[in-house]
Amino acid sequence: MTKKKPMKIEFAPGAFDSFEGTQEELDAFIAELHRMAESGELEEQSVSLNSDQAWLALSEEEQAMISAAITKPGETRH
């Protein structure tokens, strides 16, 4: 049986610039993300956005936040 490689989490510079909370809350949030990645829980609870149906199920605000995070200035999502 092949053991699955643990998920690695990397945060882009500025990823938490809009986080509204204390440094302690941010540290706890990041620690929880790492815990979930190590346990496999993060992948189990993830939702693929590879289909138009999944994308359209998001609110306009969620779509805008994701688009802003993954596009370069001047680009738009198709």
KAKA-V782539 format. One record per backbone hydrogen bond with DSSP energy under -1.0 kcal/mol. CO is the residue of the C=O (numbers start at 1). NH is the residue of the N-H. Records with the same first field share a line. If there is no record, write none. Layout:
# KAKA-V782539
CO->NH + NH
This chain:
# KAKA-V782539
12->15
14->17
16->19
22->26
23->27
24->28
25->29
26->30
27->31
28->32
29->33
30->34
31->35
32->36
33->37
34->38
35->39
36->40 + 42
40->44
41->45
51->55
52->56
53->57
55->58
59->63
60->64
61->65
62->66
63->67
64->68
65->69
66->70
67->71
72->75
